[in-house]
Amino acid sequence: MPAALKKSVKKEKEVIPKLRIKLRAYDHKVIDKSAQQIIEIAVRSGVEVMGPIPLPVEISKFTVNRSTFVHKTSREQFEMRVHKRLIDIMNPNQKVVEALKSLTLPAGVDTEIKSIL
């Protein structure tokens, strides 16, 4: 087969539908427990799960004067850490979607569920 024909023949990849779940929380223990709950639900429903994938921690640092008017050299420093996890559920069925809708996660865990084709 000539090289020109090889380039023109493209392999079509089979598109696998999946649910992408992003978790965000300030406490790493709470986010790990929430991720474990989601994975247990998906495994019980018989679907393939990829994750939890830890994403980089988002750190916000703040410096504040201790006094209101004088003593500029006296300051306090604070930081806020946001932990993130990513979970992909391959070929989700209706049972998994319904179970995830009825799931109650602890306070302080933000979830974002996206369907990717």
Secondary structure, DSSP 8 states (H G I E B T S, - for coil): --HHHHHH---------EEEEEEEES-HHHHHHHHHHHHHHHHHTT-EEEEEEEEEEEEEEEEEESSSSS-TT-EEEEEEEEEEEEEEEES--HHHHHHHHT----TTEEEEEEEE-
